[in-house]
Amino acid sequence: MRRSRLTRQLMATTLPIALIAGSGIGIATADPMLGRSMSSYGLPGGIDTPTAETLPDGSLGATLSLSDYARRGNVFFQALPGLTTVLRYGRVDGIQDFRQEGFISDRSLDLRYQIVDEDGWRPAVAVGLQDFLGTGVYSGEYIVATRNVTPTVRASIGLGWGVLAGNPRVIDVRDEGGTPNVDDWFTGGAKPFASVSWQVNDRLNLTAEYSNDIYEARYSNGNVFQQGDEPGSKFNFGASYRFGQNYEAGIYTIGGETIGAQFTIALNPREAAFPSGLESAPAPVRPRPAPAQDPEGWSGSWSQDPTAQPAIQTALATGMADEGMLLEGMVLQPTRAEVRLRNQRYIAQAEAVGRTARLMTRALPPSVETFVITSTSDGMPTSSVTLRRSDVERLENTEAGRIAAASTLSDAAAGAPGLVTTQGLYPRFRWSVKPYLDLGIFSAEDGLTHEVGAEARASYEIMPGLIATGALRQRAFGDIGQRGPGIPGERGEYYTPEEYEADPGLETTPEGVPRVRSDTRMYTGNSSPVIPELTLAWYAKPTPTIYSRVTFGLLERAYGGVSAEALWKPANSPLAFGAEVNRVRKRDFDQLFDFRDYEVTTGHVSAYYEFTQGFTAQLDLGRYLAGDEGATVTLTREFANGWQIGAYATKTNLSAEEFGEGSFDKGVTLSIPLGWATGQASRDRVSTNLRSLSRDGGSRLDVNGRLYDRVRESHTVDLYEGWGRFWR
């Protein structure tokens, strides 16, 4: 089979080094080679050069690096034990673009994979791609080996291409960025680089490196820009100091002449500020009395008393409410009890199930041996955990895995014979008033922008599954102002709001694509109250494995209409399939009750698969808001404590020219439970979607309440990922 050009390049240049690096015979397996300090590119490394080090699995953080050459803001994530990713936003000085400001704003993405870790005489070896999706200012590739020379001294040596070889790639002035230039990878000649680090003590690390970077940018129109003065030497030196477990500050010199500084904050989902949590301890299991001490309770004759179930249900509901849970309904029989649980407090559903099981031992008569705990979401029963009471009593002080092995998970039917709904539960009204903060980041035009205000939110549950929801926002201050989309052919220039509203023809791009998201800034900057959401939703479960949702109203700040969804998701299956269809119309820019002329029908069929270690893959195929058709691939990793980090990419039948800058839609999602930082049990989250551009292609409706996320937390993979909290 004929190998590709890239494959031949990799084999010719990197394979010999990999063979040499892996030829040592290991005598023992060392601890993972974790980075001692962060480079100015936001990866474990030297100053400007990479190493083969990694970070603790799951680490997430940011590095800000400042020098006369550039200001780099890097967001890094250790996606796998060997895979490190970095999303970068930088100001590169010395380069002129259409703004003629003496610098450009550049976005880039890096990937590094550690092929092997250090083992005996064998060094750790990694291969990396630098700025492989941006415009190419920092474009380069490398293979690097790192080894501990002594317990405190660590050395790295590698081969670099592109900027790492002092041979920056020629940037195509017509390139909008966002597509990998695969043909350029590992081309243009390689040069060696090296670094040495000395861990003086637990906090101080000193670094010296040999770097080829000449800080030059070359463009296809013949322009060559020097990013500051060319370094007078290829040797760089730096020092970093660690504060506690999460912070690092450093200074460095480039070429012995230019001084830089950087600051790093790193978080690990597995290392919470309050590892044991600050929530109150659960009620202990209450062992049953001997049959001779309670013959009526053991015989089951109590079930003939019509006042027994109301009293038991009231007592259990009170105990569950004290621990942040709702008892929606109950089936009580002499030897079996099923409770329907709504978890309002705990990020791990297993913790809510475990606390409910404890409370059942305290509220139910001794003849009840079988516990069925059915989780619910939006009025839909999602799964049932069946336990023997004797196992709960016997295993309370053992590891959670033993009670997991003694339990059974099954699909929950929509109805249950003999189910008694808890009195006074419906209708149910809830409301809150909170501040909000909207941030705009990674914008080459605007940098970091913000808006602060107050949001009132309310929900009214009319009956199980029928929920009215609304929100009202009032802006207080900020620099995210209303403006029209960019003027074609005039980079950095925008239509005024008045111009945009006066000419309906501007709501389509010159390429004929409806402006479904590129005019997002028209929905900002309102000084009057706005209604971002006002909906009526109906959730149902027609079969034990099929869920449905219909939502009507003002679905999001830019669109209103109707959204319908169905999901097939068995409780014990990692696989799920869904379908969604939406008929929506574009809202007016004041975000009240008026609409504009644009209408569209969108829809997707979706497949979901949950892997081990918290990974979930999602594939969506269908039609997007601009009428384009294509697919979105999403990969999300969720940790046992509720952290969720994901990445997605969307490609549709729009050409790169029709899509515009970025070529296709992509981004990173992050969701952190508040309880991780505060120690208090809470289901509240802080979530964001990091995307550099708001383009029309590949845009989906942002409707709340999609079924998969509502259902999966009580199903096999997600439930058992958090099963360690059953006895919390």
C-alpha positions, 0 to 999 in steps of 0.5 A: 500500500502506498504511504501518504507524504505525511506518513513517509515524512514521519517515518523518516524523521521521527522513527529513528529517534523513537527507536533510540529512545525506546531501546533502553531496557527498563528495570522499574516503572517510575512515577509519571513524568509530570511537568515541573513548570509551564512554558510560555505556550501553556504546556509543561516545558522550558520557556519557548521549547516543549518537553515530553512531560505531562500534567496530572490526568484531568488537569485544567488551567490557564497561563498568562505570559507577557513579553516584548514579543507577545502576550499569550493567554493559554487554556490547557487541559490534560484530556488523557493521561498522555494527551495535553491540549492547549487553546491559545489567544495571543497578541503578537507584536510587530505584525501589521494587519488591516488595523495597522496597530502594530500587532495582531490577535491570533488564536491557535490550538496545540496537541501533544501526545506522550508516546511513552513515559520514562521507564528505567534508562528509557526517556519519556517521548512525546510528539506535538503539533503547535498552532495546527488550526490557526493562521500559522504564526506559531506553526510547528511540529516536534518530537522530544525526549525527556529524562531525569538525570538526577532526582532534581535535574531533568533534561530534554532534547528534540527535533522541531519543525516550523518556528521550532526550527527557526523556519516560520511557515509562510502564512497565506494572506487569504487563509481564514484559519481553522483548517489543518495544513496537513501538507506542511507538517514535519516539512521545511527542515528540522533543527534540534532544541534542548532544555534543562531544568533544576528543581531547587526545592519543592517550590523553586525551579530553574530552567535553561534552554536552547531555542531556534525561534527567531520571532519572525512572521512571513506572509504570502504577499511578501511581507516579513515582520520581525516580532520585536528585535531578533533574539541576540542569542539562542539561549533562554533562562527562566525561574518559576516559583510555585505557590501551594498546589495551584499557582505558579509565577515565573520570570524568564529572559529570551536571548539574554536581552528580553525579559518576560513574566508569566502566571499559571493557575492549574486545577485538578477535578480530583483535588477539590478544595474540600475533598470530603465535602461540607454537607451534613452527614446522612442519617445512619442505617437503622437495623430492624428489631428482632421479630419478637420485639415487633411481631406486628411489624414483621408480620405485615399486618400493619398494611391493613391499617388505612392510616399506615401508608399516609403516616409512613409516607409523610415521615419519609418525605420529611426526612428526604426533604431535610436532605434536599430530596423530594419524595414524588410518590410511593408504592408500599406493600408488606414486603416491598416499597418503591419510592420516586426520588427527585434529587435537588441537591447532590451532583452524584445521583448515587449519593441521593440514592444512598441517602434515600436507602438509609432513610427507608430503613428508618421509616419503613416497617421491618417486614419491608425487605425489598427497596426500589428507588426510582429516580425522576427528572422533570416528572419522568421516571428514569431508572430504578435501583433495587436493593435488599434491605438486609444488604443495606443493613449488612454493608453500610460500613463497607466499600461502595462497590459491595452494595453496587454488586448487591443492587440491580438497575432497571428501566422504570415504567411511567406508571406503577400500580398502587403509586400514591403521589405525595400530597401538596407537591403540585402545583409547585412554584420556584423562583430566584434572583441572581447576578449574571456575568456574560464574558466574551473571550478569544475574539480577535476584534474585541479581546475580553468583553463583559456584561454584568446584571441581574436575572430573575428566574421562575418555574411553575410545575403545573403537574408532573412533566408540565413545566412553565419556565421564564427569565427576566434580565436587567443589564447593569454595566459592561462593554458588550454593546449592540452592533451590526455584523461586519461589513464585507470586504472592510475588516474591522468595520461594522454596520451600525444597529440602525443601518442593519435594522433599516436594510433587511437585505443585510440579514443575508451574507453576500454569499447568500447565507442567512445571518442566524448567529453573525448578528448576535451582537444585535441582541446585546447592550439592551438597557431595558429588561429583556426576556431570554426565555419563556417556555412551556415544556411537556416531558413524558415517557411513553415506554420504559425506554423512550422519553419525549419532550415538547417545548413551546415559546421563546426558546432562547434569546434569538429564536422562538417557536416549538421544539420536539424531541424523542430519545431512546435510552435503556437504563443499562445501555451505554448507547442512546439514539435521539431525534429532534425537530424545531420550527422557529422564527427569529426574535426581534433584537429587543428580546421581548415578544416581537419577531423578525421575518426569518423562519426555519425548520431544523432537526437532527438525529443523534447517537450517543455512546458512553465509554469508560473513564467518563467519556461520552461521544455524540454524533448529530446529523441534520439541518442547522439554523442557516438551512445548511446540512451536516454533522457535529461530533462532540466528545465530553469527559465527565469526572466522578465529582461532576466536572465536564469538559468537552470539545466539538466540531461541526462541518456542513455543506457550506464551503469555507468561503461561505462559512467565513473566518474559521472555515468550520465551527468548533469549540470547547465546553466546560461545566464545573459544579459549584459544590466542587469549590464550596464543599456544599452539596449543590446541583448548580453549575458554572458553564461556558462555551469557549468558541473564538467566532460566532458564525452562521454555519453549523449553528444550532438552537439553544433550547433548554431541557434536552433529554439526554443530559436529563436522563443519563445521570441515573443510568448505568455508566454515569450512575456507577461512575459516581457510586463511590458516593453511595455511602456519603 
